[in-house]
């Protein structure tokens, strides 16, 4: 089941982020940089701010959050950005990511494009977004918390696809 996040989900979301980042970025981003970023970006206060400013969705399995996503509201250009999507490693490839994307798209019916930025070496993430119909726009170098990374920018053209939600 996909639903909007509530404040009581914060602890679960923090655990999802820690476990997913650890598994995904263990050989890409040093652990101390991951921890610094997660502690700052996914604190209780920042999660509450995310819930106020963006859409935040939770994927549940038997009533327990196993994944979440956040994405911006449509801007003046008709764009939105998927700013986070994490599924517990134990629950990946079970349809939760697709369901989160579908739910997000159902809230963005008047938007034109949904952007997402993925580390170029995150092969699992890149394959997932490509399977969902996202198209690669650009690959560029940048710094993440002072650590050099290569980022892939993807776009999903919302009105060129038909979405069905169960």
Backbone as JSON Lines, residues from 0, in Angstrom:
{"i":0,"aa":"X","n":[0.84,-1.18,0.0],"ca":[0.0,0.0,0.0],"c":[0.89,1.25,0.0]}
{"i":1,"aa":"X","n":[0.49,2.23,-0.78],"ca":[1.18,3.52,-0.84],"c":[0.26,4.55,-0.2]}
{"i":2,"aa":"X","n":[0.85,5.41,0.64],"ca":[0.07,6.45,1.31],"c":[0.98,7.63,1.63]}
{"i":3,"aa":"X","n":[0.37,8.79,1.92],"ca":[1.19,9.93,2.36],"c":[1.86,9.62,3.71]}
{"i":4,"aa":"X","n":[3.06,10.13,3.88],"ca":[3.79,9.95,5.13],"c":[3.11,10.74,6.24]}
{"i":5,"aa":"X","n":[3.13,10.17,7.46],"ca":[2.67,10.86,8.66],"c":[3.86,10.98,9.61]}
{"i":6,"aa":"X","n":[3.77,11.87,10.59],"ca":[4.9,12.11,11.48],"c":[5.36,10.84,12.19]}
{"i":7,"aa":"X","n":[4.44,9.94,12.48],"ca":[4.8,8.7,13.17],"c":[5.68,7.78,12.33]}
{"i":8,"aa":"X","n":[5.81,8.08,11.05],"ca":[6.65,7.27,10.15],"c":[8.13,7.66,10.2]}
{"i":9,"aa":"X","n":[8.46,8.76,10.86],"ca":[9.82,9.31,10.81],"c":[10.89,8.29,11.15]}
{"i":10,"aa":"X","n":[10.73,7.56,12.24],"ca":[11.74,6.59,12.66],"c":[11.93,5.51,11.58]}
{"i":11,"aa":"X","n":[10.83,5.03,11.02],"ca":[10.92,4.02,9.96],"c":[11.65,4.57,8.73]}
{"i":12,"aa":"X","n":[11.29,5.8,8.35],"ca":[11.91,6.41,7.18],"c":[13.42,6.58,7.4]}
{"i":13,"aa":"X","n":[13.82,7.02,8.59],"ca":[15.24,7.16,8.89],"c":[15.96,5.82,8.76]}
{"i":14,"aa":"X","n":[15.35,4.74,9.24],"ca":[15.96,3.42,9.13],"c":[16.04,2.96,7.68]}
{"i":15,"aa":"X","n":[15.0,3.25,6.91],"ca":[15.01,2.9,5.48],"c":[16.17,3.61,4.79]}
{"i":16,"aa":"X","n":[16.34,4.9,5.08],"ca":[17.42,5.67,4.45],"c":[18.78,5.09,4.83]}
{"i":17,"aa":"X","n":[19.02,4.86,6.12],"ca":[20.32,4.32,6.55],"c":[20.62,2.98,5.89]}
{"i":18,"aa":"X","n":[19.66,2.08,5.91],"ca":[19.9,0.74,5.35],"c":[20.09,0.78,3.84]}
{"i":19,"aa":"X","n":[19.3,1.6,3.17],"ca":[19.38,1.67,1.71],"c":[20.67,2.34,1.26]}
{"i":20,"aa":"X","n":[21.03,3.46,1.92],"ca":[22.28,4.14,1.56],"c":[23.48,3.24,1.8]}
{"i":21,"aa":"X","n":[23.48,2.56,2.91],"ca":[24.6,1.67,3.24],"c":[24.77,0.61,2.16]}
{"i":22,"aa":"X","n":[23.68,0.02,1.74],"ca":[23.74,-1.04,0.72],"c":[24.07,-0.47,-0.66]}
{"i":23,"aa":"X","n":[23.49,0.66,-1.01],"ca":[23.65,1.22,-2.35],"c":[24.99,1.9,-2.57]}
{"i":24,"aa":"X","n":[25.45,2.64,-1.57],"ca":[26.61,3.51,-1.77],"c":[27.86,3.05,-1.04]}
{"i":25,"aa":"X","n":[27.88,1.82,-0.54],"ca":[29.04,1.35,0.25],"c":[30.36,1.45,-0.5]}
{"i":26,"aa":"X","n":[30.37,1.24,-1.79],"ca":[31.61,1.33,-2.57],"c":[31.68,2.6,-3.42]}
{"i":27,"aa":"X","n":[30.74,3.53,-3.19],"ca":[30.66,4.73,-4.01],"c":[30.96,5.99,-3.2]}
{"i":28,"aa":"X","n":[30.33,6.09,-2.03],"ca":[30.49,7.27,-1.17],"c":[30.97,6.8,0.2]}
{"i":29,"aa":"X","n":[32.04,7.39,0.72],"ca":[32.56,6.96,2.03],"c":[31.49,7.0,3.13]}
{"i":30,"aa":"X","n":[31.55,6.03,4.04],"ca":[30.54,5.88,5.09],"c":[30.38,7.13,5.94]}
{"i":31,"aa":"X","n":[31.47,7.81,6.26],"ca":[31.35,9.0,7.12],"c":[30.62,10.14,6.41]}
{"i":32,"aa":"X","n":[30.77,10.23,5.09],"ca":[30.04,11.25,4.32],"c":[28.56,10.87,4.25]}
{"i":33,"aa":"X","n":[28.27,9.6,4.06],"ca":[26.88,9.14,4.06],"c":[26.2,9.5,5.37]}
{"i":34,"aa":"X","n":[26.87,9.18,6.48],"ca":[26.27,9.41,7.81],"c":[26.02,10.89,8.03]}
{"i":35,"aa":"X","n":[26.99,11.73,7.7],"ca":[26.85,13.18,7.87],"c":[25.64,13.7,7.08]}
{"i":36,"aa":"X","n":[25.53,13.28,5.83],"ca":[24.43,13.71,4.98],"c":[23.09,13.22,5.52]}
{"i":37,"aa":"X","n":[23.0,11.94,5.86],"ca":[21.74,11.37,6.34],"c":[21.32,12.0,7.66]}
{"i":38,"aa":"X","n":[22.26,12.15,8.59],"ca":[21.93,12.75,9.88],"c":[21.35,14.15,9.7]}
{"i":39,"aa":"X","n":[21.9,14.92,8.77],"ca":[21.43,16.28,8.55],"c":[20.13,16.3,7.73]}
{"i":40,"aa":"X","n":[20.09,15.56,6.66],"ca":[18.97,15.63,5.72],"c":[17.73,14.86,6.16]}
{"i":41,"aa":"X","n":[17.9,13.88,7.04],"ca":[16.77,13.05,7.45],"c":[16.52,13.09,8.95]}
{"i":42,"aa":"X","n":[16.93,14.19,9.59],"ca":[16.6,14.38,11.0],"c":[15.08,14.52,11.12]}
{"i":43,"aa":"X","n":[14.59,14.4,12.32],"ca":[13.15,14.57,12.57],"c":[12.68,15.92,12.03]}
{"i":44,"aa":"X","n":[13.42,16.99,12.33],"ca":[13.02,18.33,11.89],"c":[13.0,18.43,10.36]}
{"i":45,"aa":"X","n":[14.01,17.85,9.69],"ca":[14.05,17.93,8.22],"c":[12.95,17.09,7.58]}
{"i":46,"aa":"X","n":[12.62,15.95,8.18],"ca":[11.52,15.16,7.64],"c":[10.19,15.91,7.76]}
{"i":47,"aa":"X","n":[9.99,16.59,8.89],"ca":[8.77,17.39,9.05],"c":[8.72,18.52,8.02]}
{"i":48,"aa":"X","n":[9.87,19.14,7.76],"ca":[9.94,20.2,6.76],"c":[9.65,19.63,5.36]}
{"i":49,"aa":"X","n":[10.2,18.45,5.08],"ca":[9.92,17.79,3.8],"c":[8.42,17.57,3.62]}
{"i":50,"aa":"X","n":[7.77,17.12,4.71],"ca":[6.34,16.85,4.64],"c":[5.54,18.13,4.39]}
{"i":51,"aa":"X","n":[6.03,19.26,4.88],"ca":[5.35,20.55,4.66],"c":[5.55,21.06,3.24]}
{"i":52,"aa":"X","n":[6.75,20.9,2.71],"ca":[7.13,21.55,1.45],"c":[6.98,20.67,0.21]}
{"i":53,"aa":"X","n":[6.99,19.35,0.38],"ca":[6.95,18.43,-0.77],"c":[5.92,17.34,-0.51]}
{"i":54,"aa":"X","n":[5.73,16.52,-1.5],"ca":[4.93,15.3,-1.31],"c":[5.88,14.23,-0.77]}
{"i":55,"aa":"X","n":[5.48,13.54,0.28],"ca":[6.27,12.44,0.81],"c":[5.34,11.24,0.93]}
{"i":56,"aa":"X","n":[5.71,10.17,0.26],"ca":[4.9,8.96,0.24],"c":[5.63,7.81,0.92]}
{"i":57,"aa":"X","n":[4.86,6.89,1.49],"ca":[5.41,5.72,2.17],"c":[4.83,4.48,1.51]}
{"i":58,"aa":"X","n":[5.68,3.48,1.3],"ca":[5.25,2.17,0.83],"c":[5.24,1.24,2.04]}
{"i":59,"aa":"X","n":[4.11,0.57,2.24],"ca":[3.97,-0.32,3.39],"c":[3.88,-1.77,2.97]}
{"i":60,"aa":"X","n":[4.38,-2.63,3.86],"ca":[4.22,-4.07,3.74],"c":[3.7,-4.54,5.1]}
{"i":61,"aa":"X","n":[2.51,-5.08,5.12],"ca":[1.89,-5.55,6.37],"c":[1.88,-4.46,7.44]}
{"i":62,"aa":"X","n":[1.59,-3.23,7.02],"ca":[1.46,-2.12,7.94],"c":[2.76,-1.45,8.38]}
{"i":63,"aa":"X","n":[3.9,-1.94,7.89],"ca":[5.2,-1.38,8.26],"c":[5.82,-0.71,7.04]}
{"i":64,"aa":"X","n":[6.29,0.54,7.18],"ca":[6.95,1.2,6.05],"c":[8.21,0.45,5.61]}
{"i":65,"aa":"X","n":[8.31,0.2,4.3],"ca":[9.47,-0.48,3.73],"c":[10.14,0.36,2.64]}
{"i":66,"aa":"X","n":[9.53,1.51,2.35],"ca":[10.08,2.41,1.35],"c":[9.41,3.76,1.43]}
{"i":67,"aa":"X","n":[10.04,4.75,0.81],"ca":[9.41,6.06,0.75],"c":[9.97,6.84,-0.43]}
{"i":68,"aa":"X","n":[9.25,7.88,-0.8],"ca":[9.72,8.79,-1.84],"c":[9.28,10.2,-1.48]}
{"i":69,"aa":"X","n":[10.02,11.16,-2.0],"ca":[9.58,12.55,-1.88],"c":[9.82,13.23,-3.22]}
{"i":70,"aa":"X","n":[8.93,14.14,-3.54],"ca":[9.05,14.85,-4.8],"c":[8.42,16.22,-4.65]}
{"i":71,"aa":"X","n":[8.94,17.17,-5.4],"ca":[8.48,18.54,-5.3],"c":[7.12,18.7,-5.96]}
{"i":72,"aa":"X","n":[6.44,19.73,-5.53],"ca":[5.21,20.11,-6.2],"c":[5.6,20.73,-7.53]}
{"i":73,"aa":"X","n":[4.67,20.76,-8.45],"ca":[4.93,21.32,-9.78],"c":[5.35,22.77,-9.66]}
{"i":74,"aa":"X","n":[6.44,23.15,-10.36],"ca":[6.87,24.54,-10.36],"c":[6.21,25.29,-11.52]}
{"i":75,"aa":"X","n":[6.6,26.57,-11.68],"ca":[5.97,27.41,-12.7],"c":[6.22,26.92,-14.13]}
{"i":76,"aa":"X","n":[7.27,26.1,-14.32],"ca":[7.55,25.55,-15.65],"c":[6.84,24.22,-15.89]}
{"i":77,"aa":"X","n":[6.11,23.74,-14.88],"ca":[5.43,22.46,-15.01],"c":[6.31,21.28,-14.66]}
{"i":78,"aa":"X","n":[7.43,21.55,-13.97],"ca":[8.38,20.5,-13.63],"c":[8.24,20.08,-12.16]}
{"i":79,"aa":"X","n":[8.61,18.85,-11.89],"ca":[8.71,18.33,-10.54],"c":[10.02,17.55,-10.47]}
{"i":80,"aa":"X","n":[10.55,17.4,-9.26],"ca":[11.76,16.62,-9.08],"c":[11.53,15.54,-8.03]}
{"i":81,"aa":"X","n":[11.87,14.32,-8.38],"ca":[11.87,13.23,-7.42],"c":[13.16,13.4,-6.61]}
{"i":82,"aa":"X","n":[13.04,13.87,-5.38],"ca":[14.22,14.21,-4.58],"c":[14.75,13.04,-3.77]}
{"i":83,"aa":"X","n":[13.93,12.01,-3.57],"ca":[14.38,10.83,-2.83],"c":[13.44,9.67,-3.13]}
{"i":84,"aa":"X","n":[14.02,8.49,-3.24],"ca":[13.23,7.26,-3.27],"c":[14.12,6.13,-2.79]}
{"i":85,"aa":"X","n":[13.7,5.53,-1.69],"ca":[14.47,4.46,-1.08],"c":[13.54,3.32,-0.7]}
{"i":86,"aa":"X","n":[13.93,2.13,-1.07],"ca":[13.21,0.91,-0.71],"c":[14.21,0.03,0.03]}
{"i":87,"aa":"X","n":[13.79,-0.54,1.16],"ca":[14.68,-1.44,1.89],"c":[15.23,-2.49,0.93]}
{"i":88,"aa":"X","n":[16.51,-2.82,1.03],"ca":[17.07,-3.84,0.14],"c":[16.27,-5.15,0.15]}
{"i":89,"aa":"X","n":[15.73,-5.52,1.29],"ca":[14.95,-6.75,1.4],"c":[13.62,-6.69,0.66]}
{"i":90,"aa":"X","n":[13.2,-5.5,0.26],"ca":[11.91,-5.34,-0.41],"c":[12.03,-4.76,-1.82]}
{"i":91,"aa":"X","n":[13.25,-4.69,-2.34],"ca":[13.44,-4.21,-3.7],"c":[13.01,-5.3,-4.7]}
{"i":92,"aa":"X","n":[12.66,-4.84,-5.89],"ca":[12.21,-5.72,-6.98],"c":[10.91,-6.45,-6.65]}
{"i":93,"aa":"X","n":[10.07,-5.8,-5.81],"ca":[8.78,-6.37,-5.43],"c":[7.63,-5.45,-5.86]}
{"i":94,"aa":"X","n":[7.94,-4.39,-6.62],"ca":[6.9,-3.49,-7.12],"c":[6.68,-2.24,-6.29]}
{"i":95,"aa":"X","n":[7.34,-2.1,-5.15],"ca":[7.13,-0.91,-4.32],"c":[7.6,0.37,-5.01]}
{"i":96,"aa":"X","n":[8.74,0.31,-5.66],"ca":[9.24,1.49,-6.37],"c":[8.31,1.92,-7.48]}
{"i":97,"aa":"X","n":[7.86,0.97,-8.27],"ca":[6.92,1.28,-9.36],"c":[5.64,1.88,-8.79]}
{"i":98,"aa":"X","n":[5.15,1.31,-7.69],"ca":[3.92,1.83,-7.08],"c":[4.12,3.25,-6.54]}
{"i":99,"aa":"X","n":[5.29,3.53,-5.97],"ca":[5.57,4.9,-5.51],"c":[5.6,5.87,-6.68]}
{"i":100,"aa":"X","n":[6.23,5.47,-7.78],"ca":[6.27,6.33,-8.98],"c":[4.86,6.55,-9.51]}
{"i":101,"aa":"X","n":[4.08,5.49,-9.62],"ca":[2.71,5.62,-10.14],"c":[1.87,6.54,-9.27]}
{"i":102,"aa":"X","n":[1.99,6.4,-7.96],"ca":[1.24,7.26,-7.05],"c":[1.68,8.72,-7.23]}
{"i":103,"aa":"X","n":[2.98,8.94,-7.32],"ca":[3.5,10.29,-7.53],"c":[2.93,10.89,-8.81]}
{"i":104,"aa":"X","n":[2.95,10.12,-9.88],"ca":[2.44,10.61,-11.16],"c":[0.95,10.93,-11.08]}
{"i":105,"aa":"X","n":[0.21,10.18,-10.25],"ca":[-1.22,10.47,-10.1],"c":[-1.45,11.81,-9.4]}
{"i":106,"aa":"X","n":[-0.46,12.29,-8.63],"ca":[-0.55,13.59,-7.97],"c":[-0.01,14.72,-8.84]}
{"i":107,"aa":"X","n":[0.67,14.36,-9.9],"ca":[1.31,15.35,-10.77],"c":[0.65,15.43,-12.15]}
{"i":108,"aa":"X","n":[-0.65,15.22,-12.2],"ca":[-1.33,15.14,-13.5],"c":[-1.21,16.41,-14.32]}
{"i":109,"aa":"X","n":[-1.03,17.56,-13.66],"ca":[-0.89,18.81,-14.42],"c":[0.56,19.21,-14.64]}
{"i":110,"aa":"X","n":[1.5,18.38,-14.22],"ca":[2.92,18.65,-14.46],"c":[3.32,18.13,-15.84]}
{"i":111,"aa":"X","n":[4.45,18.62,-16.33],"ca":[4.94,18.21,-17.64],"c":[6.05,17.16,-17.55]}
{"i":112,"aa":"X","n":[6.96,17.36,-16.58],"ca":[8.15,16.52,-16.5],"c":[8.48,16.21,-15.04]}
{"i":113,"aa":"X","n":[9.02,15.04,-14.82],"ca":[9.52,14.64,-13.51],"c":[11.0,14.31,-13.68]}
{"i":114,"aa":"X","n":[11.85,15.05,-12.97],"ca":[13.29,14.86,-13.04],"c":[13.78,14.04,-11.86]}
{"i":115,"aa":"X","n":[14.86,13.31,-12.07],"ca":[15.53,12.6,-10.98],"c":[17.02,12.6,-11.28]}
{"i":116,"aa":"X","n":[17.81,12.68,-10.22],"ca":[19.27,12.67,-10.32],"c":[19.78,11.44,-9.58]}
{"i":117,"aa":"X","n":[20.63,10.66,-10.25],"ca":[21.1,9.38,-9.72],"c":[22.62,9.32,-9.88]}
{"i":118,"aa":"X","n":[23.3,8.8,-8.87],"ca":[24.73,8.6,-9.02],"c":[24.97,7.67,-10.21]}
{"i":119,"aa":"X","n":[25.89,8.05,-11.06],"ca":[26.14,7.28,-12.29],"c":[26.52,5.84,-11.99]}
{"i":120,"aa":"X","n":[27.14,5.58,-10.85],"ca":[27.56,4.22,-10.52],"c":[26.48,3.41,-9.82]}
{"i":121,"aa":"X","n":[25.32,4.01,-9.57],"ca":[24.2,3.31,-8.96],"c":[23.45,2.58,-10.08]}
{"i":122,"aa":"X","n":[24.0,1.44,-10.49],"ca":[23.46,0.69,-11.63],"c":[22.03,0.21,-11.37]}
{"i":123,"aa":"X","n":[21.74,-0.2,-10.15],"ca":[20.39,-0.68,-9.82],"c":[19.38,0.46,-9.96]}
{"i":124,"aa":"X","n":[19.72,1.61,-9.39],"ca":[18.83,2.77,-9.48],"c":[18.62,3.22,-10.92]}
{"i":125,"aa":"X","n":[19.69,3.29,-11.67],"ca":[19.58,3.72,-13.06],"c":[18.72,2.76,-13.88]}
{"i":126,"aa":"X","n":[18.94,1.47,-13.68],"ca":[18.13,0.47,-14.41],"c":[16.66,0.59,-14.03]}
{"i":127,"aa":"X","n":[16.39,0.83,-12.76],"ca":[15.0,0.98,-12.31],"c":[14.34,2.15,-13.03]}
{"i":128,"aa":"X","n":[14.98,3.32,-13.0],"ca":[14.36,4.5,-13.62],"c":[14.19,4.32,-15.12]}
{"i":129,"aa":"X","n":[15.16,3.72,-15.77],"ca":[15.03,3.47,-17.21],"c":[13.87,2.53,-17.5]}
{"i":130,"aa":"X","n":[13.69,1.51,-16.65],"ca":[12.57,0.58,-16.83],"c":[11.22,1.28,-16.67]}
{"i":131,"aa":"X","n":[11.19,2.32,-15.83],"ca":[9.95,3.06,-15.59],"c":[9.65,4.08,-16.7]}
{"i":132,"aa":"X","n":[10.57,4.23,-17.65],"ca":[10.34,5.15,-18.76],"c":[11.07,6.47,-18.65]}
{"i":133,"aa":"X","n":[11.96,6.63,-17.66],"ca":[12.77,7.83,-17.56],"c":[13.84,7.8,-18.65]}
{"i":134,"aa":"X","n":[14.14,8.96,-19.2],"ca":[15.14,9.07,-20.26],"c":[16.35,9.84,-19.74]}
{"i":135,"aa":"X","n":[17.54,9.34,-20.07],"ca":[18.79,9.99,-19.67],"c":[18.94,11.31,-20.43]}
{"i":136,"aa":"X","n":[19.14,12.4,-19.67],"ca":[19.34,13.71,-20.27],"c":[20.8,14.13,-20.27]}
{"i":137,"aa":"X","n":[21.51,13.84,-19.15],"ca":[22.85,14.37,-19.0],"c":[23.6,13.56,-17.95]}
{"i":138,"aa":"X","n":[24.91,13.58,-18.05],"ca":[25.8,12.99,-17.05],"c":[26.86,14.05,-16.77]}
{"i":139,"aa":"X","n":[27.05,14.37,-15.49],"ca":[27.99,15.44,-15.17],"c":[28.69,15.17,-13.84]}
{"i":140,"aa":"X","n":[29.85,15.79,-13.69],"ca":[30.62,15.67,-12.46],"c":[30.2,16.78,-11.5]}
{"i":141,"aa":"X","n":[30.17,16.43,-10.21],"ca":[29.88,17.42,-9.17],"c":[30.46,16.92,-7.86]}
{"i":142,"aa":"X","n":[30.29,17.71,-6.82],"ca":[30.75,17.32,-5.49],"c":[29.56,17.09,-4.59]}
{"i":143,"aa":"X","n":[29.6,15.97,-3.87],"ca":[28.57,15.64,-2.89],"c":[29.24,15.64,-1.53]}
{"i":144,"aa":"X","n":[28.89,16.62,-0.7],"ca":[29.52,16.74,0.62],"c":[31.05,16.77,0.5]}
{"i":145,"aa":"X","n":[31.57,17.41,-0.54],"ca":[33.0,17.51,-0.74],"c":[33.63,16.31,-1.44]}
{"i":146,"aa":"X","n":[32.84,15.29,-1.76],"ca":[33.34,14.07,-2.4],"c":[32.95,14.11,-3.89]}
{"i":147,"aa":"X","n":[33.91,13.9,-4.8],"ca":[33.56,13.95,-6.23],"c":[32.67,12.76,-6.62]}
{"i":148,"aa":"X","n":[31.61,13.09,-7.35],"ca":[30.69,12.06,-7.86],"c":[30.35,12.39,-9.31]}
{"i":149,"aa":"X","n":[29.79,11.42,-9.99],"ca":[29.28,11.63,-11.34],"c":[27.78,11.37,-11.27]}
{"i":150,"aa":"X","n":[27.0,12.34,-11.7],"ca":[25.55,12.29,-11.57],"c":[24.89,12.14,-12.93]}
{"i":151,"aa":"X","n":[23.88,11.29,-12.98],"ca":[23.08,11.11,-14.19],"c":[21.74,11.8,-13.96]}
{"i":152,"aa":"X","n":[21.35,12.66,-14.89],"ca":[20.06,13.34,-14.81],"c":[19.09,12.65,-15.76]}
{"i":153,"aa":"X","n":[17.93,12.29,-15.22],"ca":[16.88,11.63,-15.99],"c":[15.63,12.49,-15.98]}
{"i":154,"aa":"X","n":[14.79,12.31,-17.0],"ca":[13.49,12.98,-17.06],"c":[12.43,11.97,-17.48]}
{"i":155,"aa":"X","n":[11.26,12.15,-16.92],"ca":[10.07,11.39,-17.33],"c":[9.09,12.43,-17.87]}
{"i":156,"aa":"X","n":[8.7,12.26,-19.13],"ca":[7.75,13.18,-19.76],"c":[6.35,12.7,-19.41]}
{"i":157,"aa":"X","n":[5.72,13.37,-18.5],"ca":[4.48,12.9,-17.89],"c":[3.34,12.73,-18.88]}
{"i":158,"aa":"X","n":[3.14,13.67,-19.75],"ca":[1.97,13.59,-20.63],"c":[2.18,12.71,-21.85]}
{"i":159,"aa":"X","n":[3.33,12.1,-21.99],"ca":[3.54,11.19,-23.11],"c":[3.26,9.74,-22.71]}
{"i":160,"aa":"X","n":[2.86,9.54,-21.43],"ca":[2.56,8.21,-20.94],"c":[1.17,8.18,-20.33]}
{"i":161,"aa":"X","n":[0.55,7.02,-20.39],"ca":[-0.75,6.82,-19.75],"c":[-0.49,6.08,-18.46]}
{"i":162,"aa":"X","n":[-1.1,6.54,-17.36],"ca":[-0.86,5.94,-16.05],"c":[-2.16,5.35,-15.52]}
{"i":163,"aa":"X","n":[-2.05,4.15,-15.04],"ca":[-3.17,3.47,-14.41],"c":[-2.78,3.16,-12.99]}
{"i":164,"aa":"X","n":[-3.62,3.56,-12.04],"ca":[-3.33,3.26,-10.65],"c":[-4.34,2.27,-10.12]}
{"i":165,"aa":"X","n":[-3.86,1.27,-9.43],"ca":[-4.75,0.25,-8.86],"c":[-5.31,0.73,-7.54]}
